[in-house]
Amino acid sequence: MLHKRLFTIVFLASLLTQSSYAQSNYTPPAGSWERRTPEQVKIDGVMLKEAIDFAIASEAKGPRSQELGLTQTFGQAPFGELVGPTKDRGEPTGIVIRNGYIIAEWGEPLRVDMSHSVTKSFLSAVVGIAFDRKLIRSLQDKAIDYNAPVEQYVAGKRYDDTDEFGKPKFLDLFASEHNRKITWEHLLRQTSDWEGMLWGKPDWADRPDRDSSKWLNRQRGEPGTVYEYNDVRVNALALAALNVWRKPLPEVLKENLMDEIGASNTWRWYGYENSYVVLDGRIVQSISGGGHWGGGMFINAYDMARFGLLTERGGKWGNKQQLSNEFVRQAKTPTSVQPTYGFMNWFLNTDKKLYPNAPTGIVVHTGNGTNIIYCDPENDLVVVVRWIENNKINEFLGKLLASLKNKAA
């Protein structure tokens, strides 16, 4: 009996030791970030360097010119022309954080670069804040109940132009029989199958079906039953959220989240040259949810890391819950028809299908490039990696996690 009690005490002590990383509460203030050596946070420095060297050696093969890279890929699709700004990218870059402290960094972490679809995670946060503030009562509510028709701003447009007679004067996102069924959750999970054209891009033109006969005539999936990664629908969510907040979403993000977590003043969130609307008498740009056609979030690695630390700690920054427990719970719940996806862009490691080398409880904010923010609460680990080949991420994570002397299984 005594032997069993001693075993239990030792076992519990071991669990407490392993979970101590998740209980760290160091929060970097604005403008500074404390550093620790790998050894101070139980990381093998030699093995960590091997992981970093691997990330640098696995630099993305695409051109550093994001304008060229996007034109060579998405630009080949119908209506694929760029309509937003792009920026040449920098060197392979990264930051490793444990217990909230910076352990290692490489490349150009201060450089502001495109983050592509990591932008979607910031868009989700803006919707999450609206939910937390009761501007959206339930994410299972239909989006049409919160949205009014919006006037698109077009310079020089005249209502007395006879050629415009009889044409729609507003953007009405959820007017069709199919679209009026769509909820906020459907939009966040990319299961809405929203139909229509927005900012000159029809929904079917983003990653179009190889069978062109289906472009205009395919049968719509009932909202919630079909997952499709589609930036036109993401941009529809952005416009719907703008309709709720009634002010520019970058302004909402800055005031309600980025300033709260001590982000720099260098990040910028762009839309398209034609994504302006008239809102309460102001001309406001509706932002893009990614860099597919240009635009999206331009941000440095330190600010990405702060957002990652917020995610890793369940939406909490210091003693303040910036994103509610309920929103985070829903964001981390697997989508039934795509179990490795929660809300956009909260990628999940359900059944270790996303990254076999990583724990199941991680969240990864991912964008083209590849840009990733790896959030690992079990190991109290946040890692930003920029401009790495996508098929090298799992191997990098394996090397990185092998360097932890005390890690979750």
Phi, psi and omega in degrees: 000316178299320179299318181295320180295318178297320179297317180298317180298314180297318181297314179295322177298321178297318179297319179297321179296314182293327183273355184297332179296321181292343183265359179298141184233017176296130180235117182293128177287165178300135174086356178207162180203117181291150181242153175226155173283157177306318183297328181294337180242026175060051173237137176284113185297323181294314180292326176297317179298323178298319179295317180295316178301322178295318180298317180295319180291342182261031180306140179306139184276346180293162181296147177291335173290110180290332175298313180292315182300317179292323179293323180287340183250275182296333182294346180277348180278162175303141180058032188272005183296144176293138177230006178226170183288152173229171181208135175300139183273169181260203181287160170307132191221150176192165177217137174245128182233130172226141185060017181092350183263147174285126182256325181203154175207152179210165179075227185234070186295342177274349185287132176275118180229166173298142176248359178053234189282358167301335176308324182300327179292324176291324176296317176302320180298320179297318176294320179299320178294321176298320177295315180295329180273004179069015171291330169243117187289321180212140178287350176268001174289152175288136183295331182299331182289349182246001188236139174248160175302143184241137177274123175283136178272124175231118182303131178081001181295138181233133179281345179267011176285117184297335178292342181267357183298130177086352180273152180301139181258353184228158167269117182239090193299328191238031185280331185287160181303320179290311187293333182289349177275348191284134177258169175300321180297318178303317180294318182292329181267359182060039177241018185282329189053035178309139181244140177145186177239138179219131181054038176079010181239113176287149185302325184286346185277350177271115185052059189295153176300142179296335177269101185295342179292345181266353186301316187256346191236007185291153178283136181283141173279143177300134180309131181098349186256346184226129176262132173212125178284111192211116186285336175298317180289327174297317179293331174295320176297319180299317179292322177297319178293323176299322179295329178283313184284330180060029170202161186305134182296326174300325177293319177298314181296316182298309187290326189256350182218302188296318176295325181294326182263010174076026179293159180288181177256021186256348181286150178221144181237115187248154169252217183247167179295339183243016184257043179258141177230163174263117185229114181052040177084000180249151172269116186235138177273127171278126189281167176267147176271009179181181183259013185311312177247030185091171180079201184088195184275124173253122194202155177267168187292327179296318179291324174299320180295322177297317177297322178295320179295324175299315179296314183299330181263023172069032178087006182256139177234109187065236180261007185247131177277103183280322172240130189297156175303323182291318177296315180298320178301314180293320180298328182266003177276125182301142174286131188302322182266001176207081190298343178268014180231132172259240169277162178290138341254072176262091177279138186243154182257044181304126182055024180057029181282334181281303179226098183303334182280352186252160176296160182288337188273012182282161166234137178232122172270119190234143175215163180306149176138312353271140171253128176225145167242108183266123185238115189233089183294332181293331179249007185045057188230132173231131182225130172253129175228129182236136174069048175246145176300133185300323183281004177254356186294314182299319178294320176300315180297322177299316179293319180296311182293332176294339181280347180282124180282341180221103188222160175286152179288000000 
